Amino acid sequence: MTGKPVPTHALLLLTAVAVVLPIAICVLLALGRLLEGMGDATGRRVLDCVSLGAGVLWAVDLVSLVLIQAVNSLVDSARPPEESKKEEL
């Protein structure tokens, strides 16, 4: 096997989502509290539900990142050493 089982762009995408989602969750929660202060309790409840969904998505993203890194490291450990390392010995 010459390449990694998971492409690099997938890792980059998951990492970007893992960085952006907490910011989005905080903004959604803050906006919900602002709406509540303005008397819109329904809007707050909707944004709380959306924030909860984003939190679940964030948790799934983090678990996926850990699993993908584990798979990639297992593939690296199963590979034979490179030819250049054999020549040095």
N, C-alpha and C positions, 0 to 999 in steps of 0.2 A: 504494500500500500504506500503510494508515494505522497499523498496529500492528507490533510486533516479531514475527518469525517464531517465536520461542521465548517462551512465556509466562513472566512474572516468577516465578510460583510454582515453575516447574521449576528456574530458576536458584537460588532460595532453597533448594530441596530438595537440589540438588547441592552447594551451599555448606555446608549443614548436615552432609551426609554427609562432606564433605571435612574438616570440623573434628572430627567425632566418631570417625571410623574410626582415626586414629592413636592416640587414647586407648584405644580398644577393643583395638587390636593390642598395645599395651604391657601392658594388663591381662592379656590372654590369655597373652602370653609370660611375664609374672611368675608367673601361676598355674601355668603349665607347669613353671617352675623350682621352684616350691614343691612341686608334686606329685613331681617328681624327687627332691627332698630328702627327701620322706616315703617314698620307695621305689617310687613308681608310675611306672615308665618308660613304660608303655603310655599312661597319661594324658598324659604330657609329649609323646609323639610325636603323639597326636591333637590336642592343643592347638597344637602347632607347625604341623600341617597346616591347621588352622582359621585360624591366624594368617597363614599363607602365602596362603590364599584371600582373607582380608580385605585383605592387602597388594595382591594383584592387583586386587581390587575398588576399592581406593583409587586405584591408578594409572589404571584405566579412568575413574573419576570425575574425576580431575584433567584427563585428556586431553579428556574430554567438556566440562568447564567451559571449557577453552581454545577448543575448536572452536565452542561455542555463543556465546562472547563474540566470536569472529571473525565469525561469521555475522551477529550483531546489529550489529556495527560496519560491516560491508559494506552492510547495508540502510540504516543511517544515512547513510553517505557517498553512496549512490545517490539519496537523496531530494532534491528541489529545496528551495531555501531557503524558509523560512516567509514568509507574506505580510507580517508585521510587519517583517521585515528588508528586504523590497523597498521598503516605504514610507519607511524611514529614508534610503534612498539617493536 
